[in-house]
Every structure is written in structure tokens, then in C-alpha cells.
Amino acid sequence: MYTKINAENSKIIEEMYCTKMYSAKRIGFELNLNEKTVLRYLKNKGLTRPVGKNYKYMCNEHFFSNIDSEEKAY
């Protein structure tokens, strides 16, 4: 038997996954849901992320495009 995700949790899951870039495992932990339940919900909604991207650390990829400070020079 599958766990039903209510409307309140569905909005929270979508925000955590798409905006905050949380993993399904972390979302499940935060909402007391099984990771597979979260993954199934995301798959059914068609919510995916680009393959090959690592979202563990957020960074500014253009930080060194313009080296205009001593901090960037080192």
C-alpha cells in the first residue's frame, strides 16, 4: 500500500525539490515520508533536474569571470 501525499505536503515537496534543491532523501526525512514515496511523487508530477549536475554545493560559476578584487586574484 502506498502512502498518500496530501495537498499541503505536495506544495512543500515541490518547493523543497525545485527551489531549495533538497534531495528526495532529505525531503522524506523532513516530512517523515519514505524516500521512494517522494521519488514516485516527483516522477508522477514530471519534476526532474538536469542529469549530471551536482546540487550538493551551490556556487557562483561566474565568480572569476571578472577579477576585480584582491580576493579574486588569490
VMD Tcl script that builds the backbone (N, CA, C; Angstrom):
set m [mol new atoms 222]
animate dup $m
set s [atomselect $m all]
$s set {name element resname resid chain x y z} {
  {N N MET 1 A 0.840 -1.175 0.000}
  {CA C MET 1 A 0.000 0.000 0.000}
  {C C MET 1 A 0.890 1.245 0.000}
  {N N TYR 2 A 0.527 2.212 -0.820}
  {CA C TYR 2 A 1.306 3.428 -0.970}
  {C C TYR 2 A 0.827 4.512 -0.007}
  {N N THR 3 A 1.757 5.353 0.409}
  {CA C THR 3 A 1.429 6.495 1.257}
  {C C THR 3 A 0.873 7.607 0.377}
  {N N LYS 4 A -0.252 8.163 0.784}
  {CA C LYS 4 A -0.850 9.278 0.047}
  {C C LYS 4 A -0.185 10.578 0.481}
  {N N ILE 5 A 0.052 11.436 -0.472}
  {CA C ILE 5 A 0.636 12.746 -0.180}
  {C C ILE 5 A -0.475 13.776 -0.288}
  {N N ASN 6 A -0.716 14.483 0.807}
  {CA C ASN 6 A -1.802 15.462 0.806}
  {C C ASN 6 A -1.378 16.743 0.079}
  {N N ALA 7 A -2.331 17.640 -0.125}
  {CA C ALA 7 A -2.081 18.868 -0.889}
  {C C ALA 7 A -1.033 19.749 -0.221}
  {N N GLU 8 A -1.057 19.814 1.091}
  {CA C GLU 8 A -0.080 20.637 1.817}
  {C C GLU 8 A 1.336 20.104 1.603}
  {N N ASN 9 A 1.506 18.794 1.764}
  {CA C ASN 9 A 2.827 18.191 1.561}
  {C C ASN 9 A 3.284 18.286 0.113}
  {N N SER 10 A 2.363 18.211 -0.830}
  {CA C SER 10 A 2.760 18.276 -2.239}
  {C C SER 10 A 3.396 19.630 -2.561}
  {N N LYS 11 A 2.844 20.703 -2.027}
  {CA C LYS 11 A 3.422 22.035 -2.255}
  {C C LYS 11 A 4.797 22.143 -1.590}
  {N N ILE 12 A 4.908 21.585 -0.384}
  {CA C ILE 12 A 6.180 21.624 0.337}
  {C C ILE 12 A 7.235 20.820 -0.406}
  {N N ILE 13 A 6.857 19.647 -0.892}
  {CA C ILE 13 A 7.798 18.795 -1.633}
  {C C ILE 13 A 8.295 19.512 -2.879}
  {N N GLU 14 A 7.395 20.107 -3.628}
  {CA C GLU 14 A 7.781 20.802 -4.855}
  {C C GLU 14 A 8.701 21.986 -4.558}
  {N N GLU 15 A 8.425 22.723 -3.496}
  {CA C GLU 15 A 9.280 23.853 -3.125}
  {C C GLU 15 A 10.666 23.361 -2.701}
  {N N MET 16 A 10.707 22.330 -1.868}
  {CA C MET 16 A 11.987 21.814 -1.382}
  {C C MET 16 A 12.827 21.253 -2.530}
  {N N TYR 17 A 12.187 20.571 -3.457}
  {CA C TYR 17 A 12.917 19.927 -4.550}
  {C C TYR 17 A 13.361 20.924 -5.612}
  {N N CYS 18 A 12.451 21.807 -6.020}
  {CA C CYS 18 A 12.740 22.722 -7.133}
  {C C CYS 18 A 13.449 24.000 -6.703}
  {N N THR 19 A 13.070 24.551 -5.576}
  {CA C THR 19 A 13.633 25.833 -5.156}
  {C C THR 19 A 14.846 25.663 -4.252}
  {N N LYS 20 A 14.699 24.831 -3.241}
  {CA C LYS 20 A 15.784 24.651 -2.271}
  {C C LYS 20 A 16.777 23.574 -2.677}
  {N N MET 21 A 16.472 22.830 -3.735}
  {CA C MET 21 A 17.336 21.778 -4.268}
  {C C MET 21 A 17.630 20.665 -3.261}
  {N N TYR 22 A 16.656 20.338 -2.412}
  {CA C TYR 22 A 16.818 19.240 -1.472}
  {C C TYR 22 A 16.724 17.916 -2.216}
  {N N SER 23 A 17.396 16.913 -1.706}
  {CA C SER 23 A 17.305 15.571 -2.280}
  {C C SER 23 A 16.007 14.917 -1.808}
  {N N ALA 24 A 15.594 13.872 -2.503}
  {CA C ALA 24 A 14.392 13.139 -2.109}
  {C C ALA 24 A 14.576 12.534 -0.724}
  {N N LYS 25 A 15.784 12.102 -0.435}
  {CA C LYS 25 A 16.072 11.519 0.875}
  {C C LYS 25 A 15.867 12.553 1.981}
  {N N ARG 26 A 16.373 13.758 1.772}
  {CA C ARG 26 A 16.227 14.806 2.780}
  {C C ARG 26 A 14.776 15.239 2.921}
  {N N ILE 27 A 14.065 15.349 1.804}
  {CA C ILE 27 A 12.646 15.717 1.856}
  {C C ILE 27 A 11.877 14.683 2.655}
  {N N GLY 28 A 12.155 13.410 2.382}
  {CA C GLY 28 A 11.490 12.341 3.116}
  {C C GLY 28 A 11.759 12.430 4.604}
  {N N PHE 29 A 12.986 12.707 4.964}
  {CA C PHE 29 A 13.356 12.830 6.370}
  {C C PHE 29 A 12.610 13.998 7.018}
  {N N GLU 30 A 12.593 15.148 6.339}
  {CA C GLU 30 A 11.956 16.350 6.883}
  {C C GLU 30 A 10.443 16.170 7.060}
  {N N LEU 31 A 9.801 15.451 6.131}
  {CA C LEU 31 A 8.342 15.312 6.160}
  {C C LEU 31 A 7.881 13.962 6.700}
  {N N ASN 32 A 8.835 13.169 7.181}
  {CA C ASN 32 A 8.535 11.846 7.721}
  {C C ASN 32 A 7.853 10.952 6.672}
  {N N LEU 33 A 8.429 10.965 5.463}
  {CA C LEU 33 A 7.952 10.132 4.367}
  {C C LEU 33 A 9.093 9.247 3.891}
  {N N ASN 34 A 8.755 8.162 3.243}
  {CA C ASN 34 A 9.756 7.290 2.664}
  {C C ASN 34 A 10.349 7.969 1.432}
  {N N GLU 35 A 11.645 7.793 1.232}
  {CA C GLU 35 A 12.326 8.386 0.072}
  {C C GLU 35 A 11.685 7.935 -1.236}
  {N N LYS 36 A 11.292 6.672 -1.315}
  {CA C LYS 36 A 10.681 6.153 -2.545}
  {C C LYS 36 A 9.317 6.788 -2.804}
  {N N THR 37 A 8.601 7.112 -1.737}
  {CA C THR 37 A 7.314 7.802 -1.892}
  {C C THR 37 A 7.528 9.179 -2.512}
  {N N VAL 38 A 8.539 9.881 -2.035}
  {CA C VAL 38 A 8.862 11.206 -2.573}
  {C C VAL 38 A 9.290 11.087 -4.032}
  {N N LEU 39 A 10.166 10.129 -4.333}
  {CA C LEU 39 A 10.631 9.939 -5.711}
  {C C LEU 39 A 9.479 9.591 -6.650}
  {N N ARG 40 A 8.562 8.747 -6.204}
  {CA C ARG 40 A 7.406 8.375 -7.028}
  {C C ARG 40 A 6.533 9.604 -7.291}
  {N N TYR 41 A 6.311 10.420 -6.254}
  {CA C TYR 41 A 5.517 11.639 -6.422}
  {C C TYR 41 A 6.160 12.568 -7.453}
  {N N LEU 42 A 7.475 12.780 -7.318}
  {CA C LEU 42 A 8.186 13.664 -8.246}
  {C C LEU 42 A 8.125 13.135 -9.674}
  {N N LYS 43 A 8.267 11.834 -9.824}
  {CA C LYS 43 A 8.202 11.225 -11.163}
  {C C LYS 43 A 6.812 11.394 -11.763}
  {N N ASN 44 A 5.773 11.159 -10.959}
  {CA C ASN 44 A 4.397 11.295 -11.448}
  {C C ASN 44 A 4.060 12.732 -11.833}
  {N N LYS 45 A 4.670 13.697 -11.155}
  {CA C LYS 45 A 4.460 15.111 -11.475}
  {C C LYS 45 A 5.340 15.575 -12.623}
  {N N GLY 46 A 6.315 14.746 -13.022}
  {CA C GLY 46 A 7.215 15.115 -14.112}
  {C C GLY 46 A 8.298 16.095 -13.697}
  {N N LEU 47 A 8.588 16.162 -12.410}
  {CA C LEU 47 A 9.617 17.076 -11.906}
  {C C LEU 47 A 10.971 16.391 -11.940}
  {N N THR 48 A 11.869 16.934 -12.739}
  {CA C THR 48 A 13.207 16.373 -12.859}
  {C C THR 48 A 14.227 17.496 -12.834}
  {N N ARG 49 A 15.471 17.114 -12.658}
  {CA C ARG 49 A 16.591 18.050 -12.724}
  {C C ARG 49 A 17.504 17.602 -13.857}
  {N N PRO 50 A 18.325 18.495 -14.369}
  {CA C PRO 50 A 19.267 18.100 -15.415}
  {C C PRO 50 A 20.208 17.011 -14.920}
  {N N VAL 51 A 20.476 16.036 -15.756}
  {CA C VAL 51 A 21.364 14.938 -15.411}
  {C C VAL 51 A 22.796 15.438 -15.365}
  {N N GLY 52 A 23.572 14.950 -14.420}
  {CA C GLY 52 A 24.985 15.289 -14.335}
  {C C GLY 52 A 25.295 16.499 -13.489}
  {N N LYS 53 A 24.284 17.187 -12.996}
  {CA C LYS 53 A 24.513 18.348 -12.136}
  {C C LYS 53 A 24.605 17.875 -10.695}
  {N N ASN 54 A 25.544 18.433 -9.959}
  {CA C ASN 54 A 25.684 18.140 -8.551}
  {C C ASN 54 A 25.182 19.343 -7.767}
  {N N TYR 55 A 24.081 19.175 -7.063}
  {CA C TYR 55 A 23.471 20.274 -6.336}
  {C C TYR 55 A 23.828 20.287 -4.859}
  {N N LYS 56 A 24.845 19.521 -4.477}
  {CA C LYS 56 A 25.216 19.485 -3.078}
  {C C LYS 56 A 25.721 20.848 -2.620}
  {N N TYR 57 A 26.480 21.512 -3.471}
  {CA C TYR 57 A 27.024 22.820 -3.142}
  {C C TYR 57 A 26.583 23.823 -4.197}
  {N N MET 58 A 26.055 24.929 -3.744}
  {CA C MET 58 A 25.664 25.992 -4.657}
  {C C MET 58 A 26.841 26.959 -4.771}
  {N N CYS 59 A 27.183 27.355 -5.979}
  {CA C CYS 59 A 28.300 28.277 -6.155}
  {C C CYS 59 A 28.007 29.213 -7.326}
  {N N ASN 60 A 28.728 30.301 -7.347}
  {CA C ASN 60 A 28.634 31.268 -8.430}
  {C C ASN 60 A 29.687 30.886 -9.467}
  {N N GLU 61 A 29.258 30.299 -10.565}
  {CA C GLU 61 A 30.185 29.817 -11.581}
  {C C GLU 61 A 30.871 30.953 -12.337}
  {N N HIS 62 A 30.389 32.163 -12.191}
  {CA C HIS 62 A 30.966 33.309 -12.893}
  {C C HIS 62 A 31.769 34.210 -11.954}
  {N N PHE 63 A 32.108 33.707 -10.783}
  {CA C PHE 63 A 32.827 34.496 -9.780}
  {C C PHE 63 A 34.147 35.034 -10.323}
  {N N PHE 64 A 34.874 34.221 -11.080}
  {CA C PHE 64 A 36.177 34.624 -11.584}
  {C C PHE 64 A 36.135 35.189 -13.000}
  {N N SER 65 A 34.965 35.410 -13.546}
  {CA C SER 65 A 34.858 35.971 -14.890}
  {C C SER 65 A 35.463 37.366 -14.960}
  {N N ASN 66 A 35.325 38.106 -13.908}
  {CA C ASN 66 A 35.867 39.458 -13.836}
  {C C ASN 66 A 36.682 39.574 -12.548}
  {N N ILE 67 A 37.991 39.485 -12.669}
  {CA C ILE 67 A 38.860 39.549 -11.499}
  {C C ILE 67 A 39.123 41.022 -11.180}
  {N N ASP 68 A 38.294 41.551 -10.268}
  {CA C ASP 68 A 38.356 42.970 -9.958}
  {C C ASP 68 A 38.681 43.267 -8.496}
  {N N SER 69 A 39.072 42.242 -7.767}
  {CA C SER 69 A 39.434 42.457 -6.371}
  {C C SER 69 A 40.626 41.570 -5.994}
  {N N GLU 70 A 41.263 41.942 -4.925}
  {CA C GLU 70 A 42.409 41.173 -4.445}
  {C C GLU 70 A 41.984 39.763 -4.036}
  {N N GLU 71 A 40.780 39.654 -3.476}
  {CA C GLU 71 A 40.258 38.345 -3.054}
  {C C GLU 71 A 40.139 37.386 -4.234}
  {N N LYS 72 A 39.669 37.865 -5.365}
  {CA C LYS 72 A 39.517 37.022 -6.548}
  {C C LYS 72 A 40.855 36.679 -7.186}
  {N N ALA 73 A 41.835 37.532 -6.981}
  {CA C ALA 73 A 43.151 37.319 -7.577}
  {C C ALA 73 A 43.894 36.154 -6.920}
  {N N TYR 74 A 43.555 35.848 -5.685}
  {CA C TYR 74 A 44.230 34.752 -4.982}
  {C C TYR 74 A 43.354 33.590 -4.987}
}
mol reanalyze $m
mol bondsrecalc $m
mol representation Tube
mol addrep $m
